[in-house]
Every structure is written in structure tokens, then in C-alpha cells.
């Protein structure tokens, strides 16, 4: 194979690898699991960690009290649907690097301490 053809082939491979790497970073997706307490207004975790991009939080509810999951900060404010006992609430948001608050948006639950910090890197 001539040198020019070999160099073009190597350049093409480098470009393809670069495009695939960027596509992987751009489409990064994180799914986090969280559980409401069975007997108190709190979650089982106070801090969650995610990679920037599309982030989904799935909160399971073992309690007879209805709960939901929400994310707020840096211009983001999105609530998942309220879930009864044995159900899940899910919220999906696209996040930049920074600190966000996750919480239960059911009236009075956040004020009672049902919240935490989501750190996105």
C-alpha cells in the first residue's frame, strides 16, 4: 500500500474514532435509583452523583404515603408523577455540571426534609 493511501486510511480511522468518542460523551445517560422511606419523610440517600447529560432518577415508594421525585437548579425544575405504595416516580432531565436539588414535590414533604443534593460532573 502506498504511503499516501496509508496516511489517508490512518486519518480516516482517527476521524471515525473521534466522532464515536464525541457521540458517546454527548449521549451520556445516567439512571439513578432512589427509595422513599417506608415510615418517614426522607429518601434512602442524601446525595446522588451523575455525569452531565441526560439523567433519570427512578424513585420507588414502599410507603402508604404518596411521594414523587423532582429536580431543581440551574434553570431546571421538573417533577415526576406522584406514586402510591409499591409504585415508582420517574423524572428525566438534561443537566450541565453543577449541584442540583432532588426532592419530593408533594406538599410539605420537601420542607420536612425529603430532599438531597445531586452532584453532576
Phi and psi restraints in degrees (range 20) as a CNS / XPLOR table:
assign (resid 1 and name C) (resid 2 and name N)
       (resid 2 and name CA) (resid 2 and name C) 1.0 -64.3 20.0 2
assign (resid 2 and name N) (resid 2 and name CA)
       (resid 2 and name C) (resid 3 and name N) 1.0 154.4 20.0 2
assign (resid 2 and name C) (resid 3 and name N)
       (resid 3 and name CA) (resid 3 and name C) 1.0 -56.7 20.0 2
assign (resid 3 and name N) (resid 3 and name CA)
       (resid 3 and name C) (resid 4 and name N) 1.0 -42.4 20.0 2
assign (resid 3 and name C) (resid 4 and name N)
       (resid 4 and name CA) (resid 4 and name C) 1.0 -62.8 20.0 2
assign (resid 4 and name N) (resid 4 and name CA)
       (resid 4 and name C) (resid 5 and name N) 1.0 -44.7 20.0 2
assign (resid 4 and name C) (resid 5 and name N)
       (resid 5 and name CA) (resid 5 and name C) 1.0 -64.6 20.0 2
assign (resid 5 and name N) (resid 5 and name CA)
       (resid 5 and name C) (resid 6 and name N) 1.0 -39.9 20.0 2
assign (resid 5 and name C) (resid 6 and name N)
       (resid 6 and name CA) (resid 6 and name C) 1.0 -63.7 20.0 2
assign (resid 6 and name N) (resid 6 and name CA)
       (resid 6 and name C) (resid 7 and name N) 1.0 -42.9 20.0 2
assign (resid 6 and name C) (resid 7 and name N)
       (resid 7 and name CA) (resid 7 and name C) 1.0 -64.7 20.0 2
assign (resid 7 and name N) (resid 7 and name CA)
       (resid 7 and name C) (resid 8 and name N) 1.0 -40.6 20.0 2
assign (resid 7 and name C) (resid 8 and name N)
       (resid 8 and name CA) (resid 8 and name C) 1.0 -65.0 20.0 2
assign (resid 8 and name N) (resid 8 and name CA)
       (resid 8 and name C) (resid 9 and name N) 1.0 -40.0 20.0 2
assign (resid 8 and name C) (resid 9 and name N)
       (resid 9 and name CA) (resid 9 and name C) 1.0 -64.2 20.0 2
assign (resid 9 and name N) (resid 9 and name CA)
       (resid 9 and name C) (resid 10 and name N) 1.0 -44.2 20.0 2
assign (resid 9 and name C) (resid 10 and name N)
       (resid 10 and name CA) (resid 10 and name C) 1.0 -62.8 20.0 2
assign (resid 10 and name N) (resid 10 and name CA)
       (resid 10 and name C) (resid 11 and name N) 1.0 -43.7 20.0 2
assign (resid 10 and name C) (resid 11 and name N)
       (resid 11 and name CA) (resid 11 and name C) 1.0 -61.4 20.0 2
assign (resid 11 and name N) (resid 11 and name CA)
       (resid 11 and name C) (resid 12 and name N) 1.0 -42.3 20.0 2
assign (resid 11 and name C) (resid 12 and name N)
       (resid 12 and name CA) (resid 12 and name C) 1.0 -64.1 20.0 2
assign (resid 12 and name N) (resid 12 and name CA)
       (resid 12 and name C) (resid 13 and name N) 1.0 -41.7 20.0 2
assign (resid 12 and name C) (resid 13 and name N)
       (resid 13 and name CA) (resid 13 and name C) 1.0 -63.4 20.0 2
assign (resid 13 and name N) (resid 13 and name CA)
       (resid 13 and name C) (resid 14 and name N) 1.0 -42.8 20.0 2
assign (resid 13 and name C) (resid 14 and name N)
       (resid 14 and name CA) (resid 14 and name C) 1.0 -61.7 20.0 2
assign (resid 14 and name N) (resid 14 and name CA)
       (resid 14 and name C) (resid 15 and name N) 1.0 -42.6 20.0 2
assign (resid 14 and name C) (resid 15 and name N)
       (resid 15 and name CA) (resid 15 and name C) 1.0 -63.1 20.0 2
assign (resid 15 and name N) (resid 15 and name CA)
       (resid 15 and name C) (resid 16 and name N) 1.0 -46.0 20.0 2
assign (resid 15 and name C) (resid 16 and name N)
       (resid 16 and name CA) (resid 16 and name C) 1.0 -62.5 20.0 2
assign (resid 16 and name N) (resid 16 and name CA)
       (resid 16 and name C) (resid 17 and name N) 1.0 -44.4 20.0 2
assign (resid 16 and name C) (resid 17 and name N)
       (resid 17 and name CA) (resid 17 and name C) 1.0 -62.0 20.0 2
assign (resid 17 and name N) (resid 17 and name CA)
       (resid 17 and name C) (resid 18 and name N) 1.0 -42.0 20.0 2
assign (resid 17 and name C) (resid 18 and name N)
       (resid 18 and name CA) (resid 18 and name C) 1.0 -62.4 20.0 2
assign (resid 18 and name N) (resid 18 and name CA)
       (resid 18 and name C) (resid 19 and name N) 1.0 -43.4 20.0 2
assign (resid 18 and name C) (resid 19 and name N)
       (resid 19 and name CA) (resid 19 and name C) 1.0 -64.2 20.0 2
assign (resid 19 and name N) (resid 19 and name CA)
       (resid 19 and name C) (resid 20 and name N) 1.0 -42.9 20.0 2
assign (resid 19 and name C) (resid 20 and name N)
       (resid 20 and name CA) (resid 20 and name C) 1.0 -64.5 20.0 2
assign (resid 20 and name N) (resid 20 and name CA)
       (resid 20 and name C) (resid 21 and name N) 1.0 -38.9 20.0 2
assign (resid 20 and name C) (resid 21 and name N)
       (resid 21 and name CA) (resid 21 and name C) 1.0 -64.1 20.0 2
assign (resid 21 and name N) (resid 21 and name CA)
       (resid 21 and name C) (resid 22 and name N) 1.0 -43.4 20.0 2
assign (resid 21 and name C) (resid 22 and name N)
       (resid 22 and name CA) (resid 22 and name C) 1.0 -65.4 20.0 2
assign (resid 22 and name N) (resid 22 and name CA)
       (resid 22 and name C) (resid 23 and name N) 1.0 -41.9 20.0 2
assign (resid 22 and name C) (resid 23 and name N)
       (resid 23 and name CA) (resid 23 and name C) 1.0 -62.1 20.0 2
assign (resid 23 and name N) (resid 23 and name CA)
       (resid 23 and name C) (resid 24 and name N) 1.0 -37.8 20.0 2
assign (resid 23 and name C) (resid 24 and name N)
       (resid 24 and name CA) (resid 24 and name C) 1.0 -65.4 20.0 2
assign (resid 24 and name N) (resid 24 and name CA)
       (resid 24 and name C) (resid 25 and name N) 1.0 -43.7 20.0 2
assign (resid 24 and name C) (resid 25 and name N)
       (resid 25 and name CA) (resid 25 and name C) 1.0 -67.4 20.0 2
assign (resid 25 and name N) (resid 25 and name CA)
       (resid 25 and name C) (resid 26 and name N) 1.0 -44.3 20.0 2
assign (resid 25 and name C) (resid 26 and name N)
       (resid 26 and name CA) (resid 26 and name C) 1.0 -64.2 20.0 2
assign (resid 26 and name N) (resid 26 and name CA)
       (resid 26 and name C) (resid 27 and name N) 1.0 -37.3 20.0 2
assign (resid 26 and name C) (resid 27 and name N)
       (resid 27 and name CA) (resid 27 and name C) 1.0 -96.6 20.0 2
assign (resid 27 and name N) (resid 27 and name CA)
       (resid 27 and name C) (resid 28 and name N) 1.0 19.9 20.0 2
assign (resid 27 and name C) (resid 28 and name N)
       (resid 28 and name CA) (resid 28 and name C) 1.0 -57.5 20.0 2
assign (resid 28 and name N) (resid 28 and name CA)
       (resid 28 and name C) (resid 29 and name N) 1.0 134.9 20.0 2
assign (resid 28 and name C) (resid 29 and name N)
       (resid 29 and name CA) (resid 29 and name C) 1.0 -134.7 20.0 2
assign (resid 29 and name N) (resid 29 and name CA)
       (resid 29 and name C) (resid 30 and name N) 1.0 133.4 20.0 2
assign (resid 29 and name C) (resid 30 and name N)
       (resid 30 and name CA) (resid 30 and name C) 1.0 -121.5 20.0 2
assign (resid 30 and name N) (resid 30 and name CA)
       (resid 30 and name C) (resid 31 and name N) 1.0 132.6 20.0 2
assign (resid 30 and name C) (resid 31 and name N)
       (resid 31 and name CA) (resid 31 and name C) 1.0 -117.7 20.0 2
assign (resid 31 and name N) (resid 31 and name CA)
       (resid 31 and name C) (resid 32 and name N) 1.0 125.4 20.0 2
assign (resid 31 and name C) (resid 32 and name N)
       (resid 32 and name CA) (resid 32 and name C) 1.0 -115.4 20.0 2
assign (resid 32 and name N) (resid 32 and name CA)
       (resid 32 and name C) (resid 33 and name N) 1.0 143.5 20.0 2
assign (resid 32 and name C) (resid 33 and name N)
       (resid 33 and name CA) (resid 33 and name C) 1.0 -109.0 20.0 2
assign (resid 33 and name N) (resid 33 and name CA)
       (resid 33 and name C) (resid 34 and name N) 1.0 143.4 20.0 2
assign (resid 33 and name C) (resid 34 and name N)
       (resid 34 and name CA) (resid 34 and name C) 1.0 -146.8 20.0 2
assign (resid 34 and name N) (resid 34 and name CA)
       (resid 34 and name C) (resid 35 and name N) 1.0 151.0 20.0 2
assign (resid 34 and name C) (resid 35 and name N)
       (resid 35 and name CA) (resid 35 and name C) 1.0 -132.0 20.0 2
assign (resid 35 and name N) (resid 35 and name CA)
       (resid 35 and name C) (resid 36 and name N) 1.0 136.1 20.0 2
assign (resid 35 and name C) (resid 36 and name N)
       (resid 36 and name CA) (resid 36 and name C) 1.0 -75.4 20.0 2
assign (resid 36 and name N) (resid 36 and name CA)
       (resid 36 and name C) (resid 37 and name N) 1.0 150.1 20.0 2
assign (resid 36 and name C) (resid 37 and name N)
       (resid 37 and name CA) (resid 37 and name C) 1.0 -68.0 20.0 2
assign (resid 37 and name N) (resid 37 and name CA)
       (resid 37 and name C) (resid 38 and name N) 1.0 147.6 20.0 2
assign (resid 37 and name C) (resid 38 and name N)
       (resid 38 and name CA) (resid 38 and name C) 1.0 -73.7 20.0 2
assign (resid 38 and name N) (resid 38 and name CA)
       (resid 38 and name C) (resid 39 and name N) 1.0 -26.4 20.0 2
assign (resid 38 and name C) (resid 39 and name N)
       (resid 39 and name CA) (resid 39 and name C) 1.0 -131.4 20.0 2
assign (resid 39 and name N) (resid 39 and name CA)
       (resid 39 and name C) (resid 40 and name N) 1.0 0.0 20.0 2
assign (resid 39 and name C) (resid 40 and name N)
       (resid 40 and name CA) (resid 40 and name C) 1.0 -137.4 20.0 2
assign (resid 40 and name N) (resid 40 and name CA)
       (resid 40 and name C) (resid 41 and name N) 1.0 163.8 20.0 2
assign (resid 40 and name C) (resid 41 and name N)
       (resid 41 and name CA) (resid 41 and name C) 1.0 -86.9 20.0 2
assign (resid 41 and name N) (resid 41 and name CA)
       (resid 41 and name C) (resid 42 and name N) 1.0 76.1 20.0 2
assign (resid 41 and name C) (resid 42 and name N)
       (resid 42 and name CA) (resid 42 and name C) 1.0 -158.3 20.0 2
assign (resid 42 and name N) (resid 42 and name CA)
       (resid 42 and name C) (resid 43 and name N) 1.0 164.9 20.0 2
assign (resid 42 and name C) (resid 43 and name N)
       (resid 43 and name CA) (resid 43 and name C) 1.0 -99.7 20.0 2
assign (resid 43 and name N) (resid 43 and name CA)
       (resid 43 and name C) (resid 44 and name N) 1.0 166.5 20.0 2
assign (resid 43 and name C) (resid 44 and name N)
       (resid 44 and name CA) (resid 44 and name C) 1.0 -78.2 20.0 2
assign (resid 44 and name N) (resid 44 and name CA)
       (resid 44 and name C) (resid 45 and name N) 1.0 -8.9 20.0 2
assign (resid 44 and name C) (resid 45 and name N)
       (resid 45 and name CA) (resid 45 and name C) 1.0 -134.5 20.0 2
assign (resid 45 and name N) (resid 45 and name CA)
       (resid 45 and name C) (resid 46 and name N) 1.0 141.4 20.0 2
assign (resid 45 and name C) (resid 46 and name N)
       (resid 46 and name CA) (resid 46 and name C) 1.0 -98.2 20.0 2
assign (resid 46 and name N) (resid 46 and name CA)
       (resid 46 and name C) (resid 47 and name N) 1.0 -19.9 20.0 2
assign (resid 46 and name C) (resid 47 and name N)
       (resid 47 and name CA) (resid 47 and name C) 1.0 -135.4 20.0 2
assign (resid 47 and name N) (resid 47 and name CA)
       (resid 47 and name C) (resid 48 and name N) 1.0 136.2 20.0 2
assign (resid 47 and name C) (resid 48 and name N)
       (resid 48 and name CA) (resid 48 and name C) 1.0 -124.1 20.0 2
assign (resid 48 and name N) (resid 48 and name CA)
       (resid 48 and name C) (resid 49 and name N) 1.0 150.3 20.0 2
assign (resid 48 and name C) (resid 49 and name N)
       (resid 49 and name CA) (resid 49 and name C) 1.0 -124.3 20.0 2
assign (resid 49 and name N) (resid 49 and name CA)
       (resid 49 and name C) (resid 50 and name N) 1.0 137.9 20.0 2
assign (resid 49 and name C) (resid 50 and name N)
       (resid 50 and name CA) (resid 50 and name C) 1.0 -145.0 20.0 2
assign (resid 50 and name N) (resid 50 and name CA)
       (resid 50 and name C) (resid 51 and name N) 1.0 162.5 20.0 2
assign (resid 50 and name C) (resid 51 and name N)
       (resid 51 and name CA) (resid 51 and name C) 1.0 -93.8 20.0 2
assign (resid 51 and name N) (resid 51 and name CA)
       (resid 51 and name C) (resid 52 and name N) 1.0 142.2 20.0 2
assign (resid 51 and name C) (resid 52 and name N)
       (resid 52 and name CA) (resid 52 and name C) 1.0 -57.3 20.0 2
assign (resid 52 and name N) (resid 52 and name CA)
       (resid 52 and name C) (resid 53 and name N) 1.0 149.9 20.0 2
assign (resid 52 and name C) (resid 53 and name N)
       (resid 53 and name CA) (resid 53 and name C) 1.0 123.4 20.0 2
assign (resid 53 and name N) (resid 53 and name CA)
       (resid 53 and name C) (resid 54 and name N) 1.0 -148.3 20.0 2
assign (resid 53 and name C) (resid 54 and name N)
       (resid 54 and name CA) (resid 54 and name C) 1.0 -78.7 20.0 2
assign (resid 54 and name N) (resid 54 and name CA)
       (resid 54 and name C) (resid 55 and name N) 1.0 121.9 20.0 2
assign (resid 54 and name C) (resid 55 and name N)
       (resid 55 and name CA) (resid 55 and name C) 1.0 -123.7 20.0 2
assign (resid 55 and name N) (resid 55 and name CA)
       (resid 55 and name C) (resid 56 and name N) 1.0 129.8 20.0 2
assign (resid 55 and name C) (resid 56 and name N)
       (resid 56 and name CA) (resid 56 and name C) 1.0 -118.2 20.0 2
assign (resid 56 and name N) (resid 56 and name CA)
       (resid 56 and name C) (resid 57 and name N) 1.0 130.3 20.0 2
assign (resid 56 and name C) (resid 57 and name N)
       (resid 57 and name CA) (resid 57 and name C) 1.0 -113.9 20.0 2
assign (resid 57 and name N) (resid 57 and name CA)
       (resid 57 and name C) (resid 58 and name N) 1.0 126.3 20.0 2
assign (resid 57 and name C) (resid 58 and name N)
       (resid 58 and name CA) (resid 58 and name C) 1.0 -113.2 20.0 2
assign (resid 58 and name N) (resid 58 and name CA)
       (resid 58 and name C) (resid 59 and name N) 1.0 116.0 20.0 2
assign (resid 58 and name C) (resid 59 and name N)
       (resid 59 and name CA) (resid 59 and name C) 1.0 -107.5 20.0 2
assign (resid 59 and name N) (resid 59 and name CA)
       (resid 59 and name C) (resid 60 and name N) 1.0 122.2 20.0 2
assign (resid 59 and name C) (resid 60 and name N)
       (resid 60 and name CA) (resid 60 and name C) 1.0 -92.7 20.0 2
assign (resid 60 and name N) (resid 60 and name CA)
       (resid 60 and name C) (resid 61 and name N) 1.0 146.9 20.0 2
assign (resid 60 and name C) (resid 61 and name N)
       (resid 61 and name CA) (resid 61 and name C) 1.0 -122.1 20.0 2
assign (resid 61 and name N) (resid 61 and name CA)
       (resid 61 and name C) (resid 62 and name N) 1.0 102.1 20.0 2
assign (resid 61 and name C) (resid 62 and name N)
       (resid 62 and name CA) (resid 62 and name C) 1.0 -87.3 20.0 2
assign (resid 62 and name N) (resid 62 and name CA)
       (resid 62 and name C) (resid 63 and name N) 1.0 -1.8 20.0 2
assign (resid 62 and name C) (resid 63 and name N)
       (resid 63 and name CA) (resid 63 and name C) 1.0 -89.5 20.0 2
assign (resid 63 and name N) (resid 63 and name CA)
       (resid 63 and name C) (resid 64 and name N) 1.0 154.6 20.0 2
assign (resid 63 and name C) (resid 64 and name N)
       (resid 64 and name CA) (resid 64 and name C) 1.0 -77.2 20.0 2
assign (resid 64 and name N) (resid 64 and name CA)
       (resid 64 and name C) (resid 65 and name N) 1.0 -12.0 20.0 2
assign (resid 64 and name C) (resid 65 and name N)
       (resid 65 and name CA) (resid 65 and name C) 1.0 -84.1 20.0 2
assign (resid 65 and name N) (resid 65 and name CA)
       (resid 65 and name C) (resid 66 and name N) 1.0 136.5 20.0 2
assign (resid 65 and name C) (resid 66 and name N)
       (resid 66 and name CA) (resid 66 and name C) 1.0 -72.5 20.0 2
assign (resid 66 and name N) (resid 66 and name CA)
       (resid 66 and name C) (resid 67 and name N) 1.0 140.8 20.0 2
assign (resid 66 and name C) (resid 67 and name N)
       (resid 67 and name CA) (resid 67 and name C) 1.0 -140.1 20.0 2
assign (resid 67 and name N) (resid 67 and name CA)
       (resid 67 and name C) (resid 68 and name N) 1.0 167.7 20.0 2
assign (resid 67 and name C) (resid 68 and name N)
       (resid 68 and name CA) (resid 68 and name C) 1.0 -149.8 20.0 2
assign (resid 68 and name N) (resid 68 and name CA)
       (resid 68 and name C) (resid 69 and name N) 1.0 175.0 20.0 2
assign (resid 68 and name C) (resid 69 and name N)
       (resid 69 and name CA) (resid 69 and name C) 1.0 -124.3 20.0 2
assign (resid 69 and name N) (resid 69 and name CA)
       (resid 69 and name C) (resid 70 and name N) 1.0 141.4 20.0 2
assign (resid 69 and name C) (resid 70 and name N)
       (resid 70 and name CA) (resid 70 and name C) 1.0 -142.6 20.0 2
assign (resid 70 and name N) (resid 70 and name CA)
       (resid 70 and name C) (resid 71 and name N) 1.0 158.1 20.0 2
assign (resid 70 and name C) (resid 71 and name N)
       (resid 71 and name CA) (resid 71 and name C) 1.0 -130.6 20.0 2
assign (resid 71 and name N) (resid 71 and name CA)
       (resid 71 and name C) (resid 72 and name N) 1.0 138.6 20.0 2
assign (resid 71 and name C) (resid 72 and name N)
       (resid 72 and name CA) (resid 72 and name C) 1.0 -143.4 20.0 2
assign (resid 72 and name N) (resid 72 and name CA)
       (resid 72 and name C) (resid 73 and name N) 1.0 144.2 20.0 2
assign (resid 72 and name C) (resid 73 and name N)
       (resid 73 and name CA) (resid 73 and name C) 1.0 138.1 20.0 2
assign (resid 73 and name N) (resid 73 and name CA)
       (resid 73 and name C) (resid 74 and name N) 1.0 151.1 20.0 2
assign (resid 73 and name C) (resid 74 and name N)
       (resid 74 and name CA) (resid 74 and name C) 1.0 51.6 20.0 2
assign (resid 74 and name N) (resid 74 and name CA)
       (resid 74 and name C) (resid 75 and name N) 1.0 41.3 20.0 2
assign (resid 74 and name C) (resid 75 and name N)
       (resid 75 and name CA) (resid 75 and name C) 1.0 84.5 20.0 2
assign (resid 75 and name N) (resid 75 and name CA)
       (resid 75 and name C) (resid 76 and name N) 1.0 -1.0 20.0 2
assign (resid 75 and name C) (resid 76 and name N)
       (resid 76 and name CA) (resid 76 and name C) 1.0 -99.3 20.0 2
assign (resid 76 and name N) (resid 76 and name CA)
       (resid 76 and name C) (resid 77 and name N) 1.0 135.8 20.0 2
assign (resid 76 and name C) (resid 77 and name N)
       (resid 77 and name CA) (resid 77 and name C) 1.0 -155.0 20.0 2
assign (resid 77 and name N) (resid 77 and name CA)
       (resid 77 and name C) (resid 78 and name N) 1.0 95.7 20.0 2
assign (resid 77 and name C) (resid 78 and name N)
       (resid 78 and name CA) (resid 78 and name C) 1.0 -136.2 20.0 2
assign (resid 78 and name N) (resid 78 and name CA)
       (resid 78 and name C) (resid 79 and name N) 1.0 135.1 20.0 2
assign (resid 78 and name C) (resid 79 and name N)
       (resid 79 and name CA) (resid 79 and name C) 1.0 -111.4 20.0 2
assign (resid 79 and name N) (resid 79 and name CA)
       (resid 79 and name C) (resid 80 and name N) 1.0 142.9 20.0 2
assign (resid 79 and name C) (resid 80 and name N)
       (resid 80 and name CA) (resid 80 and name C) 1.0 -85.5 20.0 2
assign (resid 80 and name N) (resid 80 and name CA)
       (resid 80 and name C) (resid 81 and name N) 1.0 170.1 20.0 2
assign (resid 80 and name C) (resid 81 and name N)
       (resid 81 and name CA) (resid 81 and name C) 1.0 -72.8 20.0 2
assign (resid 81 and name N) (resid 81 and name CA)
       (resid 81 and name C) (resid 82 and name N) 1.0 147.8 20.0 2
assign (resid 81 and name C) (resid 82 and name N)
       (resid 82 and name CA) (resid 82 and name C) 1.0 -69.2 20.0 2
assign (resid 82 and name N) (resid 82 and name CA)
       (resid 82 and name C) (resid 83 and name N) 1.0 138.4 20.0 2
assign (resid 82 and name C) (resid 83 and name N)
       (resid 83 and name CA) (resid 83 and name C) 1.0 -124.8 20.0 2
assign (resid 83 and name N) (resid 83 and name CA)
       (resid 83 and name C) (resid 84 and name N) 1.0 135.4 20.0 2
assign (resid 83 and name C) (resid 84 and name N)
       (resid 84 and name CA) (resid 84 and name C) 1.0 -85.3 20.0 2
assign (resid 84 and name N) (resid 84 and name CA)
       (resid 84 and name C) (resid 85 and name N) 1.0 -174.8 20.0 2
assign (resid 84 and name C) (resid 85 and name N)
       (resid 85 and name CA) (resid 85 and name C) 1.0 -55.5 20.0 2
assign (resid 85 and name N) (resid 85 and name CA)
       (resid 85 and name C) (resid 86 and name N) 1.0 130.4 20.0 2
assign (resid 85 and name C) (resid 86 and name N)
       (resid 86 and name CA) (resid 86 and name C) 1.0 80.9 20.0 2
assign (resid 86 and name N) (resid 86 and name CA)
       (resid 86 and name C) (resid 87 and name N) 1.0 0.9 20.0 2
assign (resid 86 and name C) (resid 87 and name N)
       (resid 87 and name CA) (resid 87 and name C) 1.0 -106.4 20.0 2
assign (resid 87 and name N) (resid 87 and name CA)
       (resid 87 and name C) (resid 88 and name N) 1.0 175.0 20.0 2
assign (resid 87 and name C) (resid 88 and name N)
       (resid 88 and name CA) (resid 88 and name C) 1.0 -125.1 20.0 2
assign (resid 88 and name N) (resid 88 and name CA)
       (resid 88 and name C) (resid 89 and name N) 1.0 151.6 20.0 2
assign (resid 88 and name C) (resid 89 and name N)
       (resid 89 and name CA) (resid 89 and name C) 1.0 -116.7 20.0 2
assign (resid 89 and name N) (resid 89 and name CA)
       (resid 89 and name C) (resid 90 and name N) 1.0 135.6 20.0 2
assign (resid 89 and name C) (resid 90 and name N)
       (resid 90 and name CA) (resid 90 and name C) 1.0 -128.7 20.0 2
assign (resid 90 and name N) (resid 90 and name CA)
       (resid 90 and name C) (resid 91 and name N) 1.0 139.0 20.0 2
assign (resid 90 and name C) (resid 91 and name N)
       (resid 91 and name CA) (resid 91 and name C) 1.0 -132.9 20.0 2
assign (resid 91 and name N) (resid 91 and name CA)
       (resid 91 and name C) (resid 92 and name N) 1.0 135.3 20.0 2
assign (resid 91 and name C) (resid 92 and name N)
       (resid 92 and name CA) (resid 92 and name C) 1.0 -124.0 20.0 2
assign (resid 92 and name N) (resid 92 and name CA)
       (resid 92 and name C) (resid 93 and name N) 1.0 127.9 20.0 2
assign (resid 92 and name C) (resid 93 and name N)
       (resid 93 and name CA) (resid 93 and name C) 1.0 -139.8 20.0 2
assign (resid 93 and name N) (resid 93 and name CA)
       (resid 93 and name C) (resid 94 and name N) 1.0 155.6 20.0 2
assign (resid 93 and name C) (resid 94 and name N)
       (resid 94 and name CA) (resid 94 and name C) 1.0 -102.4 20.0 2
assign (resid 94 and name N) (resid 94 and name CA)
       (resid 94 and name C) (resid 95 and name N) 1.0 120.1 20.0 2
assign (resid 94 and name C) (resid 95 and name N)
       (resid 95 and name CA) (resid 95 and name C) 1.0 -121.4 20.0 2
assign (resid 95 and name N) (resid 95 and name CA)
       (resid 95 and name C) (resid 96 and name N) 1.0 144.3 20.0 2
assign (resid 95 and name C) (resid 96 and name N)
       (resid 96 and name CA) (resid 96 and name C) 1.0 -91.3 20.0 2
assign (resid 96 and name N) (resid 96 and name CA)
       (resid 96 and name C) (resid 97 and name N) 1.0 170.9 20.0 2
assign (resid 96 and name C) (resid 97 and name N)
       (resid 97 and name CA) (resid 97 and name C) 1.0 -60.5 20.0 2
assign (resid 97 and name N) (resid 97 and name CA)
       (resid 97 and name C) (resid 98 and name N) 1.0 142.0 20.0 2
assign (resid 97 and name C) (resid 98 and name N)
       (resid 98 and name CA) (resid 98 and name C) 1.0 146.9 20.0 2
assign (resid 98 and name N) (resid 98 and name CA)
       (resid 98 and name C) (resid 99 and name N) 1.0 -170.9 20.0 2
assign (resid 98 and name C) (resid 99 and name N)
       (resid 99 and name CA) (resid 99 and name C) 1.0 -109.3 20.0 2
assign (resid 99 and name N) (resid 99 and name CA)
       (resid 99 and name C) (resid 100 and name N) 1.0 135.3 20.0 2
assign (resid 99 and name C) (resid 100 and name N)
       (resid 100 and name CA) (resid 100 and name C) 1.0 -128.3 20.0 2
assign (resid 100 and name N) (resid 100 and name CA)
       (resid 100 and name C) (resid 101 and name N) 1.0 165.1 20.0 2
assign (resid 100 and name C) (resid 101 and name N)
       (resid 101 and name CA) (resid 101 and name C) 1.0 -109.2 20.0 2
assign (resid 101 and name N) (resid 101 and name CA)
       (resid 101 and name C) (resid 102 and name N) 1.0 130.4 20.0 2
assign (resid 101 and name C) (resid 102 and name N)
       (resid 102 and name CA) (resid 102 and name C) 1.0 -107.2 20.0 2
assign (resid 102 and name N) (resid 102 and name CA)
       (resid 102 and name C) (resid 103 and name N) 1.0 145.8 20.0 2
assign (resid 102 and name C) (resid 103 and name N)
       (resid 103 and name CA) (resid 103 and name C) 1.0 -162.4 20.0 2
assign (resid 103 and name N) (resid 103 and name CA)
       (resid 103 and name C) (resid 104 and name N) 1.0 170.0 20.0 2
assign (resid 103 and name C) (resid 104 and name N)
       (resid 104 and name CA) (resid 104 and name C) 1.0 -94.2 20.0 2
assign (resid 104 and name N) (resid 104 and name CA)
       (resid 104 and name C) (resid 105 and name N) 1.0 119.3 20.0 2
assign (resid 104 and name C) (resid 105 and name N)
       (resid 105 and name CA) (resid 105 and name C) 1.0 -82.4 20.0 2
assign (resid 105 and name N) (resid 105 and name CA)
       (resid 105 and name C) (resid 106 and name N) 1.0 2.4 20.0 2
assign (resid 105 and name C) (resid 106 and name N)
       (resid 106 and name CA) (resid 106 and name C) 1.0 -66.1 20.0 2
assign (resid 106 and name N) (resid 106 and name CA)
       (resid 106 and name C) (resid 107 and name N) 1.0 137.8 20.0 2
assign (resid 106 and name C) (resid 107 and name N)
       (resid 107 and name CA) (resid 107 and name C) 1.0 -46.2 20.0 2
assign (resid 107 and name N) (resid 107 and name CA)
       (resid 107 and name C) (resid 108 and name N) 1.0 124.7 20.0 2
assign (resid 107 and name C) (resid 108 and name N)
       (resid 108 and name CA) (resid 108 and name C) 1.0 84.2 20.0 2
assign (resid 108 and name N) (resid 108 and name CA)
       (resid 108 and name C) (resid 109 and name N) 1.0 -15.4 20.0 2
assign (resid 108 and name C) (resid 109 and name N)
       (resid 109 and name CA) (resid 109 and name C) 1.0 -71.1 20.0 2
assign (resid 109 and name N) (resid 109 and name CA)
       (resid 109 and name C) (resid 110 and name N) 1.0 -42.6 20.0 2
assign (resid 109 and name C) (resid 110 and name N)
       (resid 110 and name CA) (resid 110 and name C) 1.0 -62.4 20.0 2
assign (resid 110 and name N) (resid 110 and name CA)
       (resid 110 and name C) (resid 111 and name N) 1.0 -46.0 20.0 2
assign (resid 110 and name C) (resid 111 and name N)
       (resid 111 and name CA) (resid 111 and name C) 1.0 -62.2 20.0 2
assign (resid 111 and name N) (resid 111 and name CA)
       (resid 111 and name C) (resid 112 and name N) 1.0 -29.2 20.0 2
assign (resid 111 and name C) (resid 112 and name N)
       (resid 112 and name CA) (resid 112 and name C) 1.0 -80.3 20.0 2
assign (resid 112 and name N) (resid 112 and name CA)
       (resid 112 and name C) (resid 113 and name N) 1.0 -3.5 20.0 2
assign (resid 112 and name C) (resid 113 and name N)
       (resid 113 and name CA) (resid 113 and name C) 1.0 109.9 20.0 2
assign (resid 113 and name N) (resid 113 and name CA)
       (resid 113 and name C) (resid 114 and name N) 1.0 8.5 20.0 2
assign (resid 113 and name C) (resid 114 and name N)
       (resid 114 and name CA) (resid 114 and name C) 1.0 -86.0 20.0 2
assign (resid 114 and name N) (resid 114 and name CA)
       (resid 114 and name C) (resid 115 and name N) 1.0 75.7 20.0 2
assign (resid 114 and name C) (resid 115 and name N)
       (resid 115 and name CA) (resid 115 and name C) 1.0 -158.1 20.0 2
assign (resid 115 and name N) (resid 115 and name CA)
       (resid 115 and name C) (resid 116 and name N) 1.0 167.8 20.0 2
assign (resid 115 and name C) (resid 116 and name N)
       (resid 116 and name CA) (resid 116 and name C) 1.0 -164.3 20.0 2
assign (resid 116 and name N) (resid 116 and name CA)
       (resid 116 and name C) (resid 117 and name N) 1.0 -177.4 20.0 2
assign (resid 116 and name C) (resid 117 and name N)
       (resid 117 and name CA) (resid 117 and name C) 1.0 -110.5 20.0 2
assign (resid 117 and name N) (resid 117 and name CA)
       (resid 117 and name C) (resid 118 and name N) 1.0 132.2 20.0 2
assign (resid 117 and name C) (resid 118 and name N)
       (resid 118 and name CA) (resid 118 and name C) 1.0 -107.7 20.0 2
assign (resid 118 and name N) (resid 118 and name CA)
       (resid 118 and name C) (resid 119 and name N) 1.0 115.6 20.0 2
assign (resid 118 and name C) (resid 119 and name N)
       (resid 119 and name CA) (resid 119 and name C) 1.0 -101.2 20.0 2
assign (resid 119 and name N) (resid 119 and name CA)
       (resid 119 and name C) (resid 120 and name N) 1.0 119.0 20.0 2
assign (resid 119 and name C) (resid 120 and name N)
       (resid 120 and name CA) (resid 120 and name C) 1.0 -109.6 20.0 2
assign (resid 120 and name N) (resid 120 and name CA)
       (resid 120 and name C) (resid 121 and name N) 1.0 125.0 20.0 2
